[in-house]
């Protein structure tokens, strides 16, 4: 029994040691259309991704773009910016859709698709891995 407990402790220790690298690998940046000069902080982004802010200061409709639910970048974004897990956000949106209050952000499959949609939509906002950034979009939160 003692051997099993020791093995379990070693495995748990290795997993916990590796966890910070996993979190680091899921870092994100928030991007907007490159013609959008608006300032965006975490609170503003959270309001856009929860449907509380539906338009930019100039009246342009917000088009928020999410990555798939199983994407680690989405998990980091949801936790760090919105303050809720992906599963909590799924429940939040189910409730809002059912009550007719709002629709969830458009979901696309990859960073490239987020960039494509944000760069082609004046009111676009999304998040991607920092390594996916290019001149087609403007980074507002690092």
Secondary structure, DSSP 8 states (H G I E B T S, - for coil): -HHHHHHHHHHHHHHHHHHHHHHHHT--EEEEETT------HHHHHHHHTTS--B-TTS-B-EEEE--TT-HHHHHHIIIIISS-HHHHHHHHHHHHHHTS----EE-SSHHHHHHHHHT-TTEEEEE-GGG--TTEEEEE-
